[in-house]
Amino acid sequence: MNDTTPQMEDVAKFYDSFCSKLVDDYAFGNRRIEQAIRFALSSLPSDAASVLDVGFGLGWSAQEMLRHNASVLIKGIDLSQSLATTASKLCPSPRAKFVRQDVLRWVPEAGEKYDAVLMLDVYEHIPAEARRLFNEKLKSVIHPGSVILLTCPSPAHQNYLREHNPSGLQPVDEDITKKIAGELAKDVGLEVIKFSSQSVWNDCDYNHIVIAAREYSPPEQRDIRIQTVEERRDLLEENLKLRVHAPGVSSAVRDASRVCVATPNSNAYSETFISKHIQDLPFDVFVLHGDMLPPSKNSRWERRCRRILFRALRKMGGIKVQVNWEKRVRIRWLKENRIELVLAEYGPTACTLMSAAKEANIPIVAHFHGFDAYRHDIVEQHEAKYPQLFKQVAGVVAVSKHMFTQLRQLGCEKDKLHYIAYSVGPEFSEKPITQRPSRRFLAVGRFVGKKAPDLTIRAFALFSQKHPDVKLEMVGDGPLLEECQQLACELGVEDNVIFHGAKASDWISEKMSDSLAFVQHSLRPKDGDSEGTPVAILEAQASGVPVIATIHAGISDVVVDGVTGKLTPERDVTAMADSMDKIASLTDQDMLRMRQDARERWISYFSEKDTIDKLASLITSVLQAR
């Protein structure tokens, strides 16, 4: 292999970490994989008794072959031990065997022969210089009547990824042309019988290839049904003890108390703190999201019928009839799943569920997060409901000391209130502290009123008059982004303020650890909205990065002024510029001390384990008191 080819150990690590992505594809569907499996099933000879599945992933293709062929025997080989273990559990058939094997070091056993070889999105991941060796191995395990079935992205699709989405490529991702398929066929003594362009996401972005003897004829066409996502999720629960709630968010099926985590938005899984509750709480977790109605087993059709029913109920009896029907559905779901406690994310969510929970005799813990305790319209909308909620709930969680006081003022009894701050994952605290960081400030967050990104830019513009070498890099998007970009130009700092847009957590983690400081000018806007405890500030302190921020909500719970960062009054741009100057002017020794103090404070008071343990302890105490 040449010097640019990744080492196979590194490639193996990549595929070990790829398992969660494949679980998402399996649980929620992936058009490319489903088309590839249908192609394999429709092209596989009906009398094939043995199949070699190269790069089997989760064993999805093997699972479907076993369903459609009552006698076939399958051997799967894959570079990842994690995938081999997972596939063996997900597809626990005596007719299937999954082993970890580097195909470039694979030595077939004497007499090992297969009627078919399956390579679904695999051949492009074999380095070009290793193909001839791999082809020779394939030739040794087939016979003249064997068939080789391949799917792979078209060169046009690969080029598109290289130019527009390089993160969609894998460590080795070669172009597979018709010529290369012909070379494979020639090396194994067969012919290319079919080379068919398919349109999955875009026109002609994948190719399906059949390599066989000239006499090959495809099986008689028949209707091929693969398992539905609901059937596959049931298998994940039954065989892997894994309950998948949303892409990237799953929880272990545990022999433990059954807790429902209720979250208001279908996309709320992007909120780290909620996904951590789902994944890490030591209970058997079920999820309600969106409209707080149970997930539909019949997918789109039932959801469509549900919407039609809602409209009909509104016409027949008004909103009261609809609300009563929704409550009955929730009660039935809570009882059918034997839910023992509801953790309601956000106050309005708890209000929506409190009637059903009360009738089902299930306690609620209401977890407030920010706007639900502060924003004027939300508080006014729930003026009558919040007092009822505070009377019924078994516990109320506030994520800052300021919110604790605010909820007391809204009528919650002190004995029911629990201060449990947010935390962040180890990806921010595992990196060594950077002793001499780059000359840049980092701001991460939505471009919205309560984060006042415009005031951060104004403060930086004042600061940059004295420190023109320092950059301000801003990560995120939102309604104020364009306005802030124009402001940077008006203030003459457009070359020093860099707008990155939204970025993934691992990208932010790398950028964060090497930043001079994290900056955020949070404030309470006219609508009363407020932060809880900003997660990005916790990420900065966990990274050992000083924070320059305002005295707002839970920020002062985390940042100690003059010790782990600098705090200024809200809307005081001059004071923030002065704080930026003080941080940028620190000696190397003082900078290192502040960075170490930031990390130590996070470890002592805001570790992820400590936060989850506190919430789990609260839930356990409520369950024990029932």
C-alpha positions in Angstrom: 0.0 0.0 0.0 1.2 3.5 -0.6 1.9 6.1 2.1 -1.5 7.8 1.7 -3.5 4.6 2.3 -4.9 4.4 5.9 -3.5 1.6 8.0 -6.0 -1.2 8.4 -5.9 -0.8 12.2 -7.2 2.7 11.8 -9.8 1.6 9.3 -11.0 -1.1 11.8 -11.4 1.6 14.5 -13.5 3.6 12.0 -15.9 0.7 11.4 -16.0 -0.2 15.1 -17.4 3.4 15.7 -19.7 3.0 12.6 -22.0 0.7 14.5 -24.4 3.4 15.8 -24.8 4.8 12.3 -25.8 1.3 11.0 -28.2 0.9 13.9 -29.9 4.1 12.8 -30.1 2.9 9.2 -31.6 -0.4 10.4 -34.1 1.2 12.8 -35.3 4.1 10.6 -34.6 2.9 7.1 -32.0 3.7 4.5 -33.1 3.7 0.9 -29.7 2.8 -0.5 -29.3 -0.3 1.7 -32.9 -1.4 1.2 -32.5 -1.1 -2.6 -29.2 -3.0 -2.4 -30.8 -5.8 -0.4 -33.7 -6.1 -2.8 -31.2 -6.3 -5.7 -29.3 -9.1 -3.9 -32.5 -11.1 -3.1 -33.8 -10.7 -6.7 -30.4 -11.7 -8.2 -29.4 -14.6 -5.9 -30.0 -18.0 -7.5 -32.9 -19.8 -5.7 -30.7 -22.9 -5.3 -27.8 -21.1 -3.7 -26.9 -23.1 -0.7 -24.0 -21.1 0.6 -23.2 -17.4 0.6 -20.2 -15.4 1.6 -21.3 -11.9 2.8 -18.3 -9.6 2.7 -18.6 -6.5 4.8 -21.9 -7.7 6.4 -22.4 -4.6 8.7 -25.1 -5.4 11.1 -26.1 -8.6 9.3 -29.1 -6.9 7.7 -28.6 -8.5 4.3 -27.9 -11.9 5.9 -31.1 -11.6 7.9 -33.2 -11.0 4.8 -31.5 -13.9 2.9 -32.3 -16.3 5.8 -35.9 -15.1 5.7 -36.2 -15.7 1.9 -34.2 -19.0 1.7 -35.0 -21.7 4.2 -31.8 -23.7 3.7 -29.1 -21.2 2.8 -25.9 -21.1 4.9 -24.2 -17.8 5.3 -20.7 -16.8 6.4 -20.0 -13.1 7.0 -16.6 -11.5 7.2 -16.0 -7.9 8.3 -13.1 -5.9 9.5 -14.8 -4.8 12.7 -15.1 -6.9 15.8 -17.8 -4.7 17.1 -19.9 -5.3 14.0 -19.2 -9.1 14.2 -20.5 -9.2 17.8 -23.5 -7.0 17.0 -24.5 -9.0 13.9 -24.2 -12.3 15.8 -26.7 -11.0 18.4 -29.1 -9.4 16.0 -29.2 -12.4 13.7 -28.7 -15.4 16.0 -29.3 -18.1 13.5 -27.4 -21.4 13.3 -27.3 -20.9 9.6 -25.3 -17.7 9.8 -21.8 -17.1 11.2 -20.2 -13.7 11.5 -16.5 -13.4 12.0 -14.0 -10.5 12.3 -11.6 -10.8 9.3 -9.3 -8.4 7.5 -10.1 -9.4 3.9 -6.6 -8.5 2.8 -5.1 -11.0 5.2 -7.9 -13.5 4.9 -6.7 -17.1 4.2 -9.7 -19.2 3.0 -9.9 -22.7 4.4 -9.1 -25.7 2.2 -12.2 -26.6 0.2 -14.1 -23.4 1.3 -16.5 -22.7 -1.6 -19.6 -20.6 -2.0 -22.5 -20.4 -4.5 -22.6 -16.7 -4.2 -20.5 -13.8 -2.9 -22.3 -10.7 -1.7 -20.5 -7.3 -1.5 -23.0 -4.5 -0.8 -21.1 -1.2 -0.8 -17.8 -3.0 -0.1 -15.6 -3.2 -3.1 -15.0 0.5 -3.3 -13.4 0.3 0.2 -10.7 -2.0 -0.9 -7.5 -0.1 -1.8 -6.8 -0.1 -5.6 -3.4 -1.6 -5.2 -4.8 -4.5 -3.1 -7.6 -5.5 -5.5 -5.7 -8.1 -7.5 -4.8 -9.9 -4.2 -8.4 -9.8 -3.0 -9.6 -11.0 -6.4 -7.4 -14.0 -6.2 -8.8 -14.9 -2.8 -12.3 -14.6 -4.2 -11.4 -16.9 -7.1 -10.3 -19.5 -4.7 -13.7 -19.7 -2.9 -16.0 -19.8 -5.9 -16.8 -22.3 -8.6 -17.9 -21.9 -12.3 -21.6 -21.7 -11.3 -21.1 -19.1 -8.6 -22.4 -15.5 -8.8 -20.9 -12.3 -7.4 -23.3 -9.5 -6.5 -22.0 -6.0 -5.9 -23.4 -2.6 -5.2 -21.3 0.6 -5.2 -21.6 4.3 -5.6 -21.1 5.7 -9.1 -17.9 7.7 -9.8 -20.1 10.8 -10.3 -21.5 10.3 -6.8 -18.1 9.8 -5.3 -16.9 13.0 -7.0 -19.9 14.9 -5.6 -19.0 13.8 -2.1 -15.4 14.7 -2.5 -16.4 18.2 -3.5 -19.4 18.9 -1.4 -19.5 16.5 1.5 -16.1 14.9 2.2 -17.4 13.7 5.6 -19.6 11.3 3.8 -16.6 9.4 2.5 -14.9 6.5 4.4 -11.2 6.0 5.0 -10.8 4.2 1.7 -13.4 5.1 -1.0 -12.3 4.3 -4.5 -14.2 4.8 -7.8 -15.6 1.5 -9.2 -16.1 1.8 -13.0 -17.4 -0.7 -15.5 -13.8 -1.3 -16.5 -12.8 -2.2 -12.9 -15.8 -4.5 -12.6 -14.6 -6.2 -15.8 -11.2 -6.7 -14.3 -12.7 -8.3 -11.2 -14.8 -10.6 -13.5 -11.7 -11.5 -15.5 -9.6 -12.2 -12.4 -12.1 -14.7 -11.1 -12.9 -16.3 -14.4 -16.4 -15.0 -14.9 -18.1 -12.2 -16.8 -20.0 -9.0 -16.1 -23.6 -10.0 -16.8 -25.2 -6.8 -15.5 -24.0 -3.3 -14.8 -27.0 -1.2 -14.0 -27.2 2.4 -12.9 -29.7 3.1 -10.1 -31.1 6.3 -8.8 -31.2 6.4 -5.0 -30.7 9.9 -3.7 -29.8 11.5 -7.1 -29.9 10.4 -10.8 -27.6 7.4 -11.4 -25.7 7.7 -8.1 -25.3 3.9 -7.5 -24.5 0.8 -9.6 -25.7 -2.7 -9.2 -23.5 -5.4 -10.7 -23.9 -9.1 -11.4 -20.7 -11.1 -12.2 -21.4 -14.7 -13.2 -20.9 -17.3 -15.9 -22.4 -16.4 -19.3 -25.1 -19.1 -18.7 -26.4 -17.2 -15.6 -30.0 -16.3 -15.7 -31.7 -14.3 -12.9 -34.3 -16.0 -10.8 -37.9 -15.6 -11.7 -39.1 -12.2 -10.6 -41.2 -12.1 -7.5 -42.5 -9.6 -5.0 -39.7 -9.1 -2.4 -40.8 -7.8 0.9 -38.2 -6.9 3.4 -39.0 -6.3 7.1 -40.6 -3.0 8.0 -38.8 -0.5 10.4 -41.3 -1.5 13.1 -40.3 -5.2 12.7 -36.6 -4.3 12.8 -37.0 -2.1 15.9 -38.7 -5.1 17.6 -35.7 -7.2 16.7 -33.3 -4.6 18.2 -35.2 -4.7 21.4 -35.5 -8.5 21.5 -32.0 -9.4 20.4 -29.8 -6.4 21.2 -31.8 -5.1 24.2 -31.7 -1.7 22.5 -34.6 0.7 22.3 -34.0 3.2 19.5 -35.9 6.5 20.0 -34.5 8.7 17.3 -31.4 8.8 15.0 -28.4 8.7 17.3 -30.5 8.3 20.4 -31.1 4.9 22.0 -31.3 3.4 25.4 -30.7 0.0 26.8 -33.7 -2.2 27.5 -33.1 -2.8 31.2 -34.7 -4.9 33.9 -35.4 -1.7 35.9 -38.1 0.8 36.7 -39.9 2.0 33.6 -39.6 5.7 33.0 -41.1 7.8 30.3 -39.0 10.7 29.1 -41.4 13.2 27.4 -39.9 15.9 25.1 -42.0 18.4 23.1 -40.2 18.5 19.8 -39.4 15.6 17.4 -36.0 17.3 16.7 -35.3 17.9 20.4 -32.8 15.0 20.3 -30.3 17.5 19.1 -30.5 19.0 22.6 -27.7 17.2 24.3 -29.1 17.3 27.8 -32.4 15.5 26.7 -30.6 12.8 24.7 -28.3 12.2 27.7 -31.3 11.6 29.9 -32.7 9.1 27.4 -29.4 7.3 27.0 -27.8 7.4 30.4 -30.5 7.3 33.1 -30.3 3.8 34.7 -33.9 2.9 33.9 -35.9 1.2 31.2 -36.6 4.4 29.2 -39.6 5.0 26.9 -40.0 8.2 24.9 -43.0 10.4 24.0 -42.1 13.3 21.7 -43.8 15.9 19.5 -47.5 16.0 20.2 -47.1 13.8 23.3 -49.1 11.0 21.7 -47.7 7.5 21.6 -45.5 6.6 18.6 -47.5 5.0 15.8 -46.9 1.3 15.0 -48.4 1.7 11.6 -46.1 4.5 10.6 -47.3 7.2 8.2 -50.7 5.8 7.5 -51.8 5.8 11.1 -50.4 9.2 11.7 -52.3 10.5 8.7 -55.5 8.9 10.0 -54.8 10.5 13.4 -54.6 14.0 11.8 -57.9 13.4 10.0 -59.5 12.2 13.2 -58.2 15.4 15.0 -60.0 17.6 12.4 -63.2 15.6 12.7 -63.1 15.8 16.5 -62.7 19.6 16.3 -65.7 19.9 14.0 -67.9 17.6 16.0 -67.2 18.6 19.6 -64.5 21.3 19.6 -61.2 21.3 21.2 -62.5 19.8 24.5 -63.5 16.6 22.8 -60.1 16.4 21.1 -58.2 17.0 24.3 -60.2 14.3 26.1 -59.5 11.8 23.4 -55.8 12.6 23.5 -55.8 12.1 27.2 -57.4 8.6 26.8 -54.8 7.6 24.3 -52.0 8.7 26.6 -53.4 6.9 29.6 -53.7 3.7 27.6 -50.1 4.0 26.4 -48.8 4.7 29.9 -50.7 1.6 31.3 -49.8 -0.7 28.4 -46.1 0.0 28.8 -46.3 -0.1 32.6 -44.7 3.3 33.0 -43.9 4.0 36.6 -42.8 7.7 36.3 -42.9 10.5 33.7 -39.9 12.8 33.4 -41.3 15.8 31.5 -38.8 17.9 29.7 -40.0 21.5 30.0 -42.8 22.9 32.1 -45.5 23.0 29.3 -44.8 19.3 28.5 -45.6 18.5 32.1 -48.8 20.5 31.9 -49.8 18.6 28.8 -49.3 15.2 30.5 -50.3 15.9 34.1 -54.0 15.0 33.6 -53.3 11.7 32.0 -50.6 10.9 34.6 -52.9 11.8 37.5 -55.6 9.5 36.2 -53.1 6.7 35.6 -51.7 7.3 39.1 -48.2 7.9 37.8 -45.9 10.5 39.4 -44.4 13.3 37.3 -41.0 15.0 37.7 -41.0 18.3 35.7 -37.6 19.4 34.4 -37.5 23.1 33.5 -34.8 24.3 31.2 -35.0 28.1 30.6 -37.7 29.8 28.5 -40.4 27.7 30.2 -39.6 29.5 33.5 -39.0 33.0 32.2 -40.5 33.9 28.9 -43.5 36.2 29.5 -45.9 34.7 27.0 -45.2 31.1 28.2 -45.6 32.0 31.9 -48.8 33.9 31.1 -50.2 31.1 29.0 -49.6 28.7 31.9 -50.7 31.1 34.6 -53.5 28.8 35.7 -51.8 25.5 34.9 -48.4 26.0 36.6 -49.9 26.2 40.2 -51.8 22.9 39.5 -48.7 21.3 38.1 -46.6 22.4 41.2 -49.3 20.9 43.4 -49.4 17.6 41.6 -45.7 16.9 40.7 -43.4 14.8 42.8 -40.4 17.0 41.9 -39.3 20.0 39.9 -35.8 20.4 38.5 -34.2 23.8 38.0 -30.9 23.9 36.1 -29.6 27.1 37.8 -29.9 28.7 41.2 -31.5 31.7 39.6 -34.1 29.4 38.0 -34.7 27.8 41.4 -35.6 31.3 42.8 -37.7 32.0 39.7 -39.8 28.8 40.1 -40.3 29.6 43.8 -41.8 33.0 42.8 -44.0 31.2 40.3 -45.5 29.2 43.2 -43.5 25.9 43.5 -42.9 24.7 47.0 -39.2 24.8 48.1 -39.4 21.1 49.2 -40.2 20.0 45.7 -37.5 22.0 44.0 -34.1 20.4 43.1 -31.1 22.2 41.6 -29.5 19.9 39.1 -27.2 21.7 36.6 -26.4 20.5 33.1 -23.2 18.8 32.1 -21.3 17.8 29.0 -19.7 14.7 27.7 -16.1 13.5 28.1 -15.1 14.6 24.6 -14.5 18.1 26.1 -12.6 17.1 29.2 -10.4 14.3 27.9 -8.1 16.5 25.9 -4.9 17.9 27.6 -5.1 21.5 28.6 -3.5 23.8 25.9 -0.8 25.9 27.6 -0.4 28.3 24.8 -3.7 28.6 22.9 -4.2 30.3 19.6 -5.0 34.0 19.6 -8.7 33.7 19.1 -11.9 33.9 21.0 -14.7 31.4 20.3 -18.4 31.9 20.5 -20.8 29.0 20.1 -24.6 29.3 20.1 -27.7 30.2 18.2 -27.9 33.7 16.8 -30.9 34.7 18.9 -31.9 37.6 21.2 -31.0 36.1 24.6 -27.4 35.3 23.4 -27.0 38.8 22.1 -24.3 37.9 19.5 -24.4 41.5 18.3 -23.1 42.8 21.6 -20.4 40.2 21.6 -19.3 41.6 18.2 -19.5 45.2 19.5 -17.3 44.3 22.5 -14.8 42.6 20.3 -14.6 45.6 18.0 -13.6 47.8 20.9 -11.1 45.2 22.1 -9.6 44.7 18.7 -8.5 48.3 18.6 -5.8 47.2 21.1 -5.4 43.6 20.0 -5.7 43.5 16.2 -4.0 40.1 16.1 -6.9 38.3 17.9 -9.8 36.7 15.9 -13.4 36.1 17.0 -14.7 32.9 15.5 -18.5 32.4 15.8 -20.2 29.0 15.5 -24.0 28.6 15.0 -26.9 30.0 12.9 -30.2 31.7 13.6 -32.4 34.6 12.7 -29.7 37.2 13.8 -26.9 35.8 11.7 -27.2 38.0 8.7 -27.6 41.1 10.9 -24.4 40.2 12.8 -22.5 39.7 9.6 -23.5 43.2 8.4 -22.6 44.6 11.9 -19.1 43.2 11.6 -18.6 45.0 8.3 -20.0 48.3 9.7 -17.6 48.1 12.6 -14.7 47.4 10.4 -13.9 44.0 11.9 -15.1 41.7 9.1 -11.6 40.3 8.6 -11.3 39.4 12.3 -14.8 38.0 12.9 -15.2 34.6 11.2 -18.7 33.0 10.9 -18.6 29.2 10.6 -22.3 28.4 10.7 -23.5 25.3 12.6 -20.8 22.7 13.3 -20.7 19.2 14.8 -19.7 18.6 18.5 -16.4 17.0 17.6 -15.4 20.0 15.4 -16.4 22.4 18.2 -14.4 20.3 20.8 -11.2 20.6 18.7 -11.6 24.3 18.1 -12.6 25.0 21.7 -9.6 23.4 23.4 -7.2 25.6 21.5 -9.0 28.9 22.0 -7.8 31.8 24.1 -11.3 32.1 25.7 -15.0 31.4 25.2 -17.2 34.5 24.9 -21.0 34.9 25.3 -23.0 38.0 26.1 -26.2 36.4 27.3 -29.0 38.7 28.5 -32.7 38.7 29.2 -34.5 40.3 26.2 -37.8 42.2 26.2 -39.8 38.9 25.9 -38.3 37.8 29.2 -36.6 34.7 27.8 -33.5 33.5 29.6 -30.8 30.9 29.5 -30.9 28.0 31.9 -27.2 27.1 32.2 -25.7 27.5 28.7 -24.2 24.1 27.7 -21.5 25.8 25.6 -20.1 27.5 28.7 -19.9 24.1 30.4 -18.1 22.8 27.4 -15.6 25.6 27.6 -14.9 25.1 31.3 -14.6 21.3 30.8 -12.1 22.0 28.0 -10.0 24.1 30.4 -10.9 27.3 28.6 -11.6 30.6 30.4 -15.1 32.1 29.9 -15.9 35.8 29.3 -19.6 36.2 29.8 -22.4 38.1 31.6 -23.9 37.8 35.0 -26.9 36.0 33.7 -29.0 33.0 34.9 -26.8 29.9 35.6 -23.6 31.3 34.1 -22.4 32.6 37.5 -23.1 29.1 38.9 -20.4 27.8 36.6 -17.9 30.7 36.1 -16.0 32.1 39.0 -15.1 35.7 38.2 -11.4 36.2 38.1 -10.7 32.5 38.7 -12.1 30.6 35.8 -13.0 33.5 33.6 -14.5 37.0 33.7 -18.1 38.1 34.3 -19.7 41.4 33.3 -23.1 43.0 33.7 -25.6 42.4 30.9 -25.5 45.0 28.0 -22.2 46.5 29.2 -20.2 46.3 26.0 -17.3 48.3 27.4 -16.9 46.0 30.5 -16.9 42.9 28.2 -14.2 44.5 26.0 -12.2 45.2 29.1 -12.6 41.6 30.2 -11.4 40.4 26.8 -8.3 42.6 27.3 -7.6 41.2 30.7 -7.7 37.6 29.5 -5.7 38.3 26.3 -3.0 40.1 28.4 -2.5 37.2 30.9 1.0 35.9 31.3 1.5 32.3 30.2 1.7 31.2 33.8 -1.6 33.0 34.8 -3.3 31.7 31.7 -2.3 28.1 32.5 -3.5 28.6 36.1 -6.9 29.9 34.9 -7.3 27.1 32.4 -6.5 24.5 35.1 -8.9 26.0 37.6 -11.7 26.0 34.9 -11.2 22.2 34.3 -10.9 21.4 38.1 -14.2 23.3 38.9 -16.0 21.4 36.1 -14.7 18.1 37.5 -15.7 19.0 41.0 -19.2 20.3 40.4 -20.4 19.6 36.8 -19.2 16.2 35.7 -21.6 14.3 33.5 -21.8 11.3 35.9 -22.6 13.6 38.8 -25.4 15.3 37.0 -27.0 12.0 35.8 -26.6 10.5 39.3 -28.4 13.4 40.9 -31.3 13.1 38.5 -31.4 9.3 38.9 -31.4 9.7 42.7 -34.3 12.1 42.5 -36.3 9.7 40.3 -35.5 6.7 42.5 -36.6 8.5 45.7 -39.9 9.4 44.0 -40.4 5.8 42.9 -39.6 4.5 46.4 -42.1 6.9 47.9 -45.0 5.6 45.8 
